[in-house]
Amino acid sequence: MLDALVAEARIRWGLDASAGLQVVSPRHLSAFPIEPSRPLLVVPPSVLRAAEPPADVVAPLPGRHSRADQGALAVLARLYPADHVVGRIGVAETTTVANLTATDLAGALYLAAASPELTPASPWTLPWIADRLRRPDGCPWDREQTHVSLKKHLLEEAYEVYDAIGDSATPELAGELGDLLLQIVLHAQLAAEAGVFDMTDVQAEIGRKIVRRHPHVFGDARVETAGDVNRQWEQIKRAEREQVAGQSSATPGAGGSAVGLAGAAEVRSSLDGISRSMPALAAAQEMQERAAHLGYDWPDIVGVIDKVHEELAELAAASSPQEKREEVGDLLLVVTNLARRNGVDAEDALRAAADKFRSRFRRVERMARERNVQLRDLGLAELDELWDAAKVEERSASRERSTVDAPTANGKEAGR
């Protein structure tokens, strides 16, 4: 029966099965990793000599499982252009993805391969686009890019993702994550052109690493808390670093010796791998978290607070610019550790504080303009008065927003 369907698709629509053919039943469409750039046959279970499973036992494919409607028609609509032609086996008239009905799914359907640029939801479309952009007849800007020239764009996109992360997922966040993903794909494309690695290697590396570092999920290790997971994570990473160091020391250098002039310097630290390009505050907190997971930490937060006071005293006693710079750095490091011990992301906290200062200072500037005065001409008491007034105004505006957004007794939002 299946052979007959394939034969009809070959005759009517030019199917070349040797290039790959996906065959799936309607109920399994939500769980099947459909690749729109390959031809697809959707056939009733009877053709496959299988029983149609209940809908509630077919788990949607991770990565395509965010939508409430995971029916076959919805899945095809997400993956194919609305006007993509759908052949109906045994029926003369064709239809389109947009016009498909549940009745159509009762018969066999054929969808020819779609062009990658028309199927952006495919995980392999972005690598295809990157390759196309880099070809001689592609985009002049993309052809000029190198790993080095793309570095600033990678950082910019990462920061834009950071800014888009709020209290919940938003379409804006999806867009920013896509921009960041493009940077990863472009670097993989450059490496592929150099014959070093490609997107498959990128996916394989991170996949193997995550499985290896979660033996409590993919193996027989036992953990009870998130703290246990963090300690296990650092132990595994340390073992990986030691293995890499062992392999490096066993590799003869130019002089034939297995140990080069670096000697003990080849021993890797638990803090290795923290990028020096990270924001200093985030890097400092990451270093302290790694050290704490290995037991290098104060027994309680009191010790951290005492250290803050100690660093403040040392800063007050510093005399030279070099000493002040060093003491300020020490103080910032300890304050970062204080944030960590309170479960606060120091980078996020400082950004939030800066945003609050920015908002209040704008209010202060506006109030000064309204009074027809210049901030530089005001004394400390007058500046404090403006600042306090800005805080009062800000709190009042915040209460008004809360009142507007608060749900009323009948379940509707007030103010609507």
Secondary structure as UniProt FT lines:
FT   HELIX           2..13
FT   HELIX           17..19
FT   STRAND          22..24
FT   HELIX           26..28
FT   TURN            29..31
FT   TURN            36..37
FT   STRAND          40..42
FT   TURN            45..49
FT   HELIX           55..57
FT   TURN            62..63
FT   HELIX           72..79
FT   TURN            82..83
FT   STRAND          85..88
FT   TURN            89..90
FT   STRAND          95..96
FT   HELIX           97..99
FT   TURN            102..103
FT   HELIX           104..106
FT   STRAND          109..111
FT   HELIX           116..118
FT   TURN            120..121
FT   TURN            123..124
FT   HELIX           125..134
FT   TURN            136..137
FT   HELIX           140..144
FT   TURN            147..150
FT   HELIX           151..164
FT   HELIX           171..193
FT   TURN            194..195
FT   HELIX           199..212
FT   HELIX           215..218
FT   HELIX           226..249
FT   TURN            254..255
FT   TURN            261..262
FT   HELIX           263..266
FT   TURN            270..273
FT   TURN            276..277
FT   HELIX           280..293
FT   TURN            294..295
FT   HELIX           301..317
FT   HELIX           321..341
FT   TURN            342..343
FT   HELIX           346..370
FT   TURN            371..372
FT   HELIX           375..377
FT   HELIX           380..405
FT   TURN            409..410
FT   TURN            414..415
//
